[in-house]
Amino acid sequence: MWTRDFLLFFGARTVAKLGDAMLPIALSAGLLQEGLGAGAIGYALASFSVCLAGFVVFGGVFADRFDTRALMVGSDVVRVGSQGLAAALFFSGHVVLWQICVIGAVNGIAAGLFQPGVASTVPRVARDVQGANGAIRTAESLMMLAGPALAGMLVALTSPGGVFAAHAATYAVSALCLLLLRLAPAAEGHGGRGRTTYRADLAEGWREFRARTWMWGVIVIWMVLMISASGPLVPLTAAEIIPDHGAGAFGLVNSALGAGTAVGGLLAMRMRPVRLLRAGSFALFGFALYPAAVGAQLPVPAMMACTAVSGASIAFWGVMWATTVQTQVPGPILNRIHAYEVAGSLAMMPAGQALAGPAAELFGARTVLLVGAVMVVVVCVALLSVPAIRNLRRAENPAGRGERVTAKGPKTE
C-alpha cells in the first residue's frame, strides 16, 4: 500500500486536513472578536457548504470527462488565493460578513470540483482500499488533533489572519503533492471518451445512483442528521464553549475530536466486517455524545472525553462508508456517483448551519444540541432498519479493477 504515489496522495490529504482543522477555530474566534455571534458563524459556514453541495455534481462530471488530477490541482490553487485574501482581511481588522461569505462560497465551489476526484484516486494509488481509507482517515484525524491547538496558538500570537495564511499554505502543499503523482494515462479522465453531452453524463450518474438502494437510502437518512445535528454543531458548540471557557477550550475539545477520530481510523484499518455499513451504523451511535455533552454543560474534561468517543464513532463510519462506495461502484462512473453522494450528504448541512442561530434564539442553544443528540440515535436506528443497508456484504472483487459492474452486479469483461 505504501507506494510512492500513495505516499504523495496521503501527504496531500493529510496536509490539507491540517488546514481544514484549523479553520473553524479561526473563523469562530475571528467573527466573535468582531462582535458577531453564532448566527454569523453559521452563515459563513453555510456559504461554503451550499456551494460545495451545489457544484460537486458538476465536479463529478468534469472528473469523469477530463484530467482528474488537473481539476484537483486547479481547485487547490484557487483556494490558496481565496484563503490568502481572507488572511489579509483579518490582518487588516476590517472584516465584513458578506466578504467572508463570498470567500466561503468560492472555497465551496473549488471543493465541489475537487472532492469527486478523491474517491476515484484512492483505488488507483492503493490496492487495499479499506486499508488506504483507514490510513488516510487516521492521519486526517491526527491533523484534527493538531490543527485546533495550532490554530489557537496562532490566534493568540498573531490574529485569526495568521490561521488563514497557514491554511492557504496547506493547499499549496497539497497541489504540489498531487502534481508529483505518476498515474497511468488510461486512469486520467477514464470514462470520458464516447460521451456527447454533460446532461447525458449527469443523467447516467443519477440513474446509477438511484439504482443502488443502499446508497440513496443512506443519503436520505443522512440528510436528517445534517439538518438536525451536524449542521448546528460547530456554530452552537463554539457559541457555548468560547464565551464561557475561551477559544483555547474550544480548541481542546476539537483536538479531542481529532484524537478520537484517529482511534476510529485505526480500528477501521484493523477490523474487516463482512457487512461494513451495519458495523458503521452501530458505531455511529457514539456520535451523539458530542452534542449531548455540550448541551448538558459538562465540564471541559468531560466534554473532551465525550467528543473523543464521538470522533471515533464518526471516523469508523466514514471508513466503512468510503470503502463501500469505492469498492461497490465501478471506476468509469465512480466520480459522478460519488458527486451525487456528496451532494446529497451535504444538501441539508447549510440549512442546519444557517438555522442554528435562529433555533438557538428561539429554543436555546443547549436545547438544540440535546435534540441533535437524540436525532443521532434516531438516524442510527433508521440506518439499521433498512435491509439494503444493513445486509450489504463486502465486495470480494472490488469494482473498477478489470470488470464492469452494473447496479445488478459485476460483469467480467
C-alpha positions as CSV (number, residue, x, y, z in Angstrom):
1,M,0.0,0.0,0.0
2,W,2.8,2.4,0.9
3,T,3.9,3.1,-2.7
4,R,5.4,6.5,-3.9
5,D,2.0,7.5,-5.4
6,F,0.1,6.6,-2.3
7,L,2.5,8.4,0.0
8,L,2.1,11.6,-2.1
9,F,-1.7,11.4,-2.1
10,F,-1.6,10.5,1.6
11,G,0.6,13.6,2.2
12,A,-1.7,15.8,0.1
13,R,-4.8,14.8,2.1
14,T,-3.0,15.0,5.4
15,V,-1.6,18.5,5.0
16,A,-4.9,19.8,3.6
17,K,-6.8,18.4,6.5
18,L,-4.4,20.2,8.9
19,G,-5.6,23.5,7.4
20,D,-9.2,22.4,7.4
21,A,-9.0,21.5,11.1
22,M,-7.6,25.0,11.9
23,L,-10.3,26.9,10.0
24,P,-13.3,26.5,12.4
25,I,-11.3,27.9,15.3
26,A,-10.0,30.9,13.3
27,L,-13.4,31.6,11.8
28,S,-15.3,31.3,15.1
29,A,-12.8,33.3,17.1
30,G,-12.4,35.9,14.4
31,L,-16.1,36.6,13.9
32,L,-16.7,36.6,17.7
33,Q,-13.9,39.1,18.1
34,E,-15.8,41.3,15.5
35,G,-18.9,41.2,17.7
36,L,-20.8,38.7,15.6
37,G,-22.5,35.6,17.1
38,A,-23.4,32.1,16.4
39,G,-25.7,33.2,13.5
40,A,-22.8,34.8,11.7
41,I,-20.6,31.7,12.1
42,G,-23.5,29.6,10.8
43,Y,-24.0,31.8,7.7
44,A,-20.2,31.8,7.0
45,L,-20.1,28.0,7.2
46,A,-23.3,27.7,5.2
47,S,-21.9,29.8,2.3
48,F,-19.2,27.1,1.9
49,S,-21.5,24.1,2.3
50,V,-24.2,25.2,0.0
51,C,-21.7,25.9,-2.9
52,L,-20.0,22.6,-2.2
53,A,-23.2,20.7,-2.4
54,G,-24.4,22.6,-5.4
55,F,-21.2,22.3,-7.5
56,V,-20.0,18.8,-6.5
57,V,-22.3,17.1,-9.0
58,F,-20.8,19.1,-11.9
59,G,-17.4,18.3,-10.4
60,G,-18.2,14.6,-10.8
61,V,-19.0,15.0,-14.5
62,F,-15.8,17.1,-15.1
63,A,-13.7,14.5,-13.2
64,D,-15.0,11.7,-15.4
65,R,-14.5,13.6,-18.6
66,F,-11.2,15.3,-18.1
67,D,-7.9,15.0,-16.2
68,T,-9.0,14.4,-12.6
69,R,-5.6,15.4,-11.1
70,A,-5.5,18.7,-13.0
71,L,-9.0,19.5,-11.7
72,M,-7.9,18.8,-8.2
73,V,-4.7,20.8,-8.5
74,G,-6.6,23.8,-10.0
75,S,-9.1,23.7,-7.1
76,D,-6.2,23.8,-4.6
77,V,-4.7,26.8,-6.4
78,V,-8.0,28.7,-6.3
79,R,-8.2,28.1,-2.5
80,V,-4.6,29.3,-2.0
81,G,-5.8,32.6,-3.4
82,S,-9.1,32.8,-1.6
83,Q,-7.7,31.9,1.9
84,G,-4.8,34.3,1.3
85,L,-7.4,37.1,0.7
86,A,-9.3,36.1,4.0
87,A,-6.0,36.3,5.8
88,A,-5.4,39.8,4.5
89,L,-8.9,40.9,5.6
90,F,-8.4,39.6,9.2
91,F,-5.0,41.1,9.4
92,S,-6.4,44.4,8.3
93,G,-9.1,44.4,11.0
94,H,-11.8,45.3,8.5
95,V,-13.9,42.2,8.3
96,V,-17.4,42.3,6.8
97,L,-19.6,39.2,7.0
98,W,-20.6,39.3,3.4
99,Q,-17.0,39.3,2.3
100,I,-16.3,36.2,4.4
101,C,-19.4,34.5,3.0
102,V,-18.2,35.2,-0.6
103,I,-14.8,33.8,0.1
104,G,-16.6,30.7,1.7
105,A,-18.7,30.4,-1.5
106,V,-15.5,30.4,-3.7
107,N,-14.0,27.8,-1.5
108,G,-17.1,25.7,-1.7
109,I,-17.1,25.8,-5.5
110,A,-13.4,24.8,-5.5
111,A,-14.1,22.0,-3.0
112,G,-17.0,20.8,-5.2
113,L,-14.7,20.4,-8.2
114,F,-12.0,18.8,-6.1
115,Q,-14.0,16.3,-4.0
116,P,-15.2,13.8,-6.7
117,G,-11.7,13.0,-7.7
118,V,-10.8,11.8,-4.2
119,A,-13.0,8.7,-4.4
120,S,-11.6,7.5,-7.7
121,T,-7.9,8.3,-6.9
122,V,-7.8,6.1,-3.8
123,P,-8.3,2.8,-5.7
124,R,-5.7,4.0,-8.3
125,V,-3.0,4.6,-5.8
126,A,-3.7,1.7,-3.4
127,R,-4.9,-1.9,-3.9
128,D,-6.0,-2.3,-0.3
129,V,-8.9,0.3,-0.5
130,Q,-10.1,-0.2,3.1
131,G,-6.5,0.0,4.5
132,A,-5.8,3.1,2.4
133,N,-9.0,4.8,3.6
134,G,-8.2,3.8,7.2
135,A,-4.7,5.2,6.9
136,I,-5.9,8.5,5.4
137,R,-8.6,8.9,8.0
138,T,-6.2,8.2,10.8
139,A,-3.7,10.8,9.5
140,E,-6.5,13.3,9.0
141,S,-7.7,12.6,12.5
142,L,-4.2,13.4,13.9
143,M,-4.4,16.6,11.9
144,M,-7.7,17.3,13.6
145,L,-5.9,16.8,16.9
146,A,-3.0,19.1,16.0
147,G,-5.0,21.7,13.9
148,P,-7.2,23.3,16.6
149,A,-4.2,23.5,19.0
150,L,-2.1,25.1,16.3
151,A,-4.9,27.5,15.4
152,G,-5.4,28.6,19.0
153,M,-1.7,29.3,19.2
154,L,-1.7,31.3,16.0
155,V,-4.7,33.3,17.0
156,A,-3.1,34.1,20.4
157,L,0.3,35.1,18.8
158,T,-1.0,36.9,15.7
159,S,-4.7,37.0,14.8
160,P,-7.2,34.8,13.0
161,G,-5.5,36.1,9.8
162,G,-2.4,34.0,10.7
163,V,-4.5,30.9,10.6
164,F,-6.0,31.7,7.2
165,A,-2.5,32.3,5.9
166,A,-1.4,28.9,7.2
167,H,-4.5,27.4,5.6
168,A,-3.6,28.8,2.2
169,A,-0.1,27.3,2.5
170,T,-1.6,23.8,3.2
171,Y,-3.5,24.0,-0.1
172,A,-0.2,24.9,-1.9
173,V,1.5,21.8,-0.5
174,S,-1.5,19.6,-1.5
175,A,-1.3,20.9,-5.0
176,L,2.4,20.2,-5.2
177,C,1.9,16.6,-4.0
178,L,-0.8,15.9,-6.5
179,L,1.3,17.3,-9.3
180,L,4.0,14.8,-8.5
181,L,1.7,11.8,-8.8
182,R,2.6,9.3,-11.6
183,L,-0.8,8.0,-12.6
184,A,-1.2,5.8,-15.7
185,P,-2.5,7.8,-18.7
186,A,-5.5,5.4,-19.0
187,A,-6.6,6.3,-15.4
188,E,-6.7,10.0,-16.2
189,G,-10.2,11.1,-17.3
190,H,-11.3,7.5,-17.6
191,G,-14.8,7.0,-18.9
192,G,-14.7,10.4,-20.6
193,R,-14.5,9.2,-24.1
194,G,-17.6,8.4,-26.0
195,R,-19.8,10.9,-24.2
196,T,-21.6,13.6,-26.0
197,T,-23.2,16.0,-23.5
198,Y,-22.9,16.9,-19.9
199,R,-26.6,16.3,-19.5
200,A,-26.2,12.7,-20.6
201,D,-23.4,12.3,-18.1
202,L,-25.5,13.8,-15.3
203,A,-28.4,11.6,-16.2
204,E,-26.3,8.4,-16.3
205,G,-24.8,9.2,-12.9
206,W,-28.3,9.8,-11.5
207,R,-29.6,6.5,-12.9
208,E,-26.7,4.6,-11.4
209,F,-27.1,6.4,-8.1
210,R,-30.8,5.8,-7.9
211,A,-30.4,2.1,-8.8
212,R,-28.4,1.4,-5.6
213,T,-30.9,1.4,-2.8
214,W,-28.2,1.1,-0.1
215,M,-26.7,4.3,-1.4
216,W,-29.7,6.6,-1.8
217,G,-31.1,5.1,1.4
218,V,-28.1,6.2,3.4
219,I,-28.1,9.7,1.8
220,V,-31.8,10.3,2.6
221,I,-31.3,9.3,6.2
222,W,-28.1,11.3,6.3
223,M,-29.9,14.5,5.4
224,V,-31.8,14.3,8.6
225,L,-28.5,14.1,10.5
226,M,-27.1,17.1,8.7
227,I,-30.0,19.5,9.4
228,S,-30.7,18.3,13.0
229,A,-27.2,17.5,14.4
230,S,-24.1,18.0,12.2
231,G,-25.2,21.4,10.7
232,P,-25.8,23.2,14.0
233,L,-22.9,21.5,15.8
234,V,-20.0,23.9,15.1
235,P,-21.8,27.2,15.4
236,L,-23.6,26.2,18.6
237,T,-20.7,24.5,20.3
238,A,-18.5,27.5,19.5
239,A,-21.0,29.9,20.9
240,E,-21.4,27.8,24.0
241,I,-17.8,27.0,24.8
242,I,-15.8,30.1,23.7
243,P,-17.7,32.7,25.8
244,D,-17.6,30.6,28.9
245,H,-14.3,28.8,28.6
246,G,-12.3,30.7,25.9
247,A,-11.0,29.8,22.4
248,G,-8.4,27.6,24.0
249,A,-11.0,25.3,25.5
250,F,-12.8,25.1,22.2
251,G,-9.5,24.1,20.6
252,L,-9.0,21.4,23.2
253,V,-12.5,20.0,22.6
254,N,-11.8,19.9,18.8
255,S,-8.4,18.3,19.5
256,A,-10.2,15.6,21.5
257,L,-12.4,15.1,18.5
258,G,-9.3,14.6,16.4
259,A,-7.8,12.1,18.8
260,G,-11.0,10.1,18.8
261,T,-11.2,10.0,15.0
262,A,-7.5,8.8,14.9
263,V,-8.5,5.9,17.1
264,G,-11.6,5.2,15.0
265,G,-9.5,5.2,11.8
266,L,-7.0,2.8,13.3
267,L,-9.8,0.5,14.4
268,A,-11.3,0.7,10.9
269,M,-8.0,-0.4,9.4
270,R,-7.9,-3.5,11.7
271,M,-11.5,-4.6,11.6
272,R,-12.8,-6.2,8.5
273,P,-16.5,-6.8,8.9
274,V,-18.5,-8.6,6.3
275,R,-21.3,-6.0,6.4
276,L,-19.5,-2.7,6.5
277,L,-22.5,-0.4,6.7
278,R,-24.1,-2.4,9.5
279,A,-20.9,-2.2,11.6
280,G,-20.6,1.5,10.8
281,S,-24.2,2.2,11.8
282,F,-23.7,0.6,15.2
283,A,-20.5,2.6,15.7
284,L,-22.3,5.8,14.8
285,F,-24.4,5.8,18.0
286,G,-21.4,7.2,19.8
287,F,-21.5,10.4,17.8
288,A,-24.5,11.5,19.9
289,L,-22.1,12.1,22.9
290,Y,-20.6,15.3,21.5
291,P,-23.8,17.5,21.2
292,A,-25.1,15.9,24.4
293,A,-22.0,16.8,26.4
294,V,-22.0,20.4,25.3
295,G,-25.8,20.7,25.6
296,A,-25.7,19.3,29.2
297,Q,-22.9,21.8,30.1
298,L,-20.5,19.1,31.3
299,P,-17.1,20.3,32.5
300,V,-14.4,20.7,29.7
301,P,-12.6,17.4,30.5
302,A,-15.9,15.5,30.3
303,M,-16.7,17.3,27.1
304,M,-13.3,16.2,25.7
305,A,-13.9,12.6,26.7
306,C,-17.4,12.5,25.1
307,T,-16.1,14.3,22.0
308,A,-13.2,11.7,21.7
309,V,-15.7,8.9,21.6
310,S,-17.9,10.8,19.2
311,G,-14.9,11.3,16.9
312,A,-14.0,7.6,17.0
313,S,-17.6,6.7,16.0
314,I,-17.8,9.1,13.1
315,A,-14.4,8.0,11.8
316,F,-15.2,4.3,11.9
317,W,-18.4,5.0,10.0
318,G,-16.6,7.2,7.5
319,V,-14.1,4.5,6.6
320,M,-16.8,1.9,6.2
321,W,-18.8,4.2,4.0
322,A,-15.9,5.3,1.8
323,T,-14.7,1.7,1.3
324,T,-18.2,0.6,0.4
325,V,-18.6,3.3,-2.2
326,Q,-15.2,2.8,-3.7
327,T,-15.5,-1.0,-3.9
328,Q,-19.1,-1.4,-4.9
329,V,-19.2,1.3,-7.7
330,P,-17.3,0.8,-11.0
331,G,-14.5,3.1,-11.8
332,P,-15.9,4.7,-15.0
333,I,-18.9,6.2,-13.1
334,L,-17.4,6.4,-9.6
335,N,-16.7,10.2,-9.8
336,R,-20.2,11.0,-10.7
337,I,-21.9,8.7,-8.2
338,H,-19.6,10.0,-5.5
339,A,-20.6,13.5,-6.5
340,Y,-24.3,12.7,-6.1
341,E,-23.5,11.1,-2.8
342,V,-21.5,14.1,-1.5
343,A,-24.2,16.5,-2.8
344,G,-26.9,14.5,-1.1
345,S,-24.9,14.2,2.1
346,L,-24.3,17.9,2.3
347,A,-27.6,19.2,1.0
348,M,-29.1,19.8,4.4
349,M,-25.8,20.9,6.1
350,P,-26.2,24.6,5.0
351,A,-29.8,24.6,6.3
352,G,-28.7,23.2,9.6
353,Q,-25.8,25.8,9.9
354,A,-28.0,28.7,8.8
355,L,-30.8,27.8,11.1
356,A,-28.5,27.2,14.1
357,G,-28.6,30.8,15.2
358,P,-32.4,31.4,14.9
359,A,-33.1,28.0,16.5
360,A,-30.8,28.8,19.4
361,E,-32.6,32.2,19.9
362,L,-36.0,30.5,19.9
363,F,-35.3,27.4,21.9
364,G,-31.9,27.9,23.4
365,A,-28.6,26.5,22.1
366,R,-28.4,23.8,24.7
367,T,-31.9,22.5,23.9
368,V,-31.0,22.4,20.1
369,L,-27.8,20.5,20.9
370,L,-29.6,17.9,23.1
371,V,-32.3,17.4,20.4
372,G,-29.5,16.9,17.9
373,A,-28.0,14.1,20.1
374,V,-31.4,12.4,20.2
375,M,-31.6,12.7,16.4
376,V,-28.3,10.9,16.0
377,V,-29.8,7.9,17.8
378,V,-32.8,8.1,15.5
379,V,-30.6,8.2,12.4
380,C,-28.6,5.1,13.5
381,V,-31.8,3.2,14.2
382,A,-33.1,4.2,10.7
383,L,-29.9,3.1,9.0
384,L,-30.1,-0.3,10.7
385,S,-33.8,-0.7,9.8
386,V,-33.2,-0.7,6.0
387,P,-32.4,-4.2,4.8
388,A,-30.4,-3.0,1.8
389,I,-28.1,-1.0,4.1
390,R,-27.6,-3.4,7.0
391,N,-27.4,-6.6,4.8
392,L,-25.0,-5.2,2.1
393,R,-21.9,-7.5,2.0
394,R,-18.3,-6.6,1.4
395,A,-17.3,-6.6,-2.3
396,E,-15.0,-9.6,-2.7
397,N,-13.9,-8.4,-6.1
398,P,-13.8,-4.6,-5.9
399,A,-15.5,-2.7,-8.7
400,G,-13.3,-0.9,-11.3
401,R,-10.4,-3.5,-11.5
402,G,-10.8,-5.3,-14.7
403,E,-14.5,-5.7,-14.6
404,R,-17.6,-3.7,-15.4
405,V,-20.2,-3.5,-12.7
406,T,-23.9,-2.5,-13.0
407,A,-26.4,-1.9,-10.3
408,K,-27.4,-5.6,-10.6
409,G,-23.9,-7.0,-10.1
410,P,-20.4,-7.4,-11.6
411,K,-19.9,-8.4,-15.2
412,T,-16.4,-9.6,-16.1
413,E,-15.1,-8.2,-19.4
